[in-house]
Amino acid sequence: MQNPHPDTRETYRERLAPGLWLLVTIALAGPMVSLVLTPLDPSLALAVGAIVSLVLVTLSIVLSPTVRVVDGVLHAGRAHIDAVWLGEPREFSGEEARARRSHQIARDGWNLLRGGIDGVVVVPVTDPDDPVSSWTISSRTPDRLAAAISSARAVRR
């Protein structure tokens, strides 16, 4: 008997969480809150400052977007597109990635870019009815993301 359920395996998943230095910077809001509240009650100020730091760091990680390739569909943040409508992905790092994020970015493209993440994957959109020409996505492992998109394209064609 055939399996009636399609394969919904994730072939790629990456959370675009802030880097270590940004997390440290976010956590510094807690000591600032503590300094403001110290005249009221030093022990309360310390507790509130620690809670503020913990909450802000947790929220910055939990609310960061994810990039996934699941069942032949590319998900980047809240957007998604079927691999049937994607061209061959190109991966960039270093100076090339910096150029793709700035002066060489597609003006009619869809972008999910995060500071502190060096790699970029650019995927052309082949759907003639889609007003977007390409997707530009930040990735810490652009080679793995490009490979996952390529394999999803091969399966969906």
Buried (B, 14 or more C-beta within 10 A) or exposed (E): EEEEEEEEEEBBEBEBBBEEEBBEEBBEBBBEBBEEBBEEEEEEBBEBBBEBBEEBBEEBEEEEBBBBBBBBBBBBBEEEBBBEBBBEBBBBBEEBBBEBBEEEBBEEBBBBBBEBBBBBBBBBBBEEEEEBBBBBBBBBBBEBBBBBBBBBBEEBE
